[in-house]
Amino acid sequence: MPVGEAPIKQALKWILEQLEDNPKADRAKLVDEASRRFDLGPLDADFLWRQLADRGKATPGPTP
């Protein structure tokens, strides 16, 4: 990861990489792991949740 990149950006990038490798991964565990790995606070974890939710809305679901 680039030196000087904000930890929150590093965490989001890491989570997205994990989801790319395993789309069915537990998002709660990923946010928790990212929070510990990148030393994030509760507000940062909320931000990660919002980002994941927004990205989930942009992804079309399966067609019936």
KEKOL-674162 format. One record per residue (C-alpha): x, y, z. Coordinates in nm, 2 decimals. Layout:
BEGIN
       c1       c2       c3
        X        Y        Z
...
! end
This chain:
BEGIN
       c1       c2       c3
     0.00     0.00     0.00
     0.13     0.35    -0.08
     0.31     0.52     0.20
     0.11     0.82     0.33
    -0.23     0.68     0.22
    -0.49     0.74     0.49
    -0.56     0.42     0.70
    -0.93     0.44     0.63
    -0.86     0.43     0.25
    -0.62     0.14     0.31
    -0.89    -0.04     0.51
    -1.16     0.01     0.25
    -0.92    -0.11    -0.03
    -0.83    -0.42     0.18
    -1.19    -0.51     0.24
    -1.28    -0.47    -0.13
    -0.98    -0.69    -0.22
    -1.11    -0.96     0.03
    -1.46    -0.94    -0.12
    -1.32    -0.97    -0.47
    -1.14    -1.29    -0.37
    -1.44    -1.42    -0.17
    -1.77    -1.24    -0.25
    -1.95    -1.44     0.02
    -1.71    -1.33     0.29
    -1.87    -1.21     0.62
    -1.87    -0.84     0.59
    -1.89    -0.79     0.97
    -1.58    -0.99     1.02
    -1.40    -0.80     0.74
    -1.49    -0.46     0.90
    -1.38    -0.58     1.24
    -1.05    -0.72     1.10
    -0.99    -0.40     0.90
    -1.06    -0.19     1.21
    -0.80    -0.38     1.41
    -0.55    -0.41     1.13
    -0.55    -0.04     1.04
    -0.62     0.09     1.40
    -0.95     0.25     1.32
    -1.20     0.39     1.56
    -1.58     0.34     1.57
    -1.66     0.63     1.34
    -1.42     0.49     1.08
    -1.59     0.15     1.11
    -1.93     0.32     1.05
    -1.78     0.49     0.74
    -1.66     0.14     0.61
    -2.02     0.01     0.67
    -2.17     0.30     0.47
    -1.92     0.25     0.19
    -2.00    -0.12     0.17
    -2.37    -0.05     0.18
    -2.34     0.21    -0.10
    -2.14    -0.03    -0.32
    -2.39    -0.30    -0.26
    -2.67    -0.09    -0.39
    -2.48    -0.01    -0.70
    -2.43    -0.38    -0.78
    -2.74    -0.53    -0.95
    -2.88    -0.83    -0.78
    -2.96    -1.17    -0.94
    -3.24    -1.16    -1.19
    -3.54    -1.39    -1.11
! end
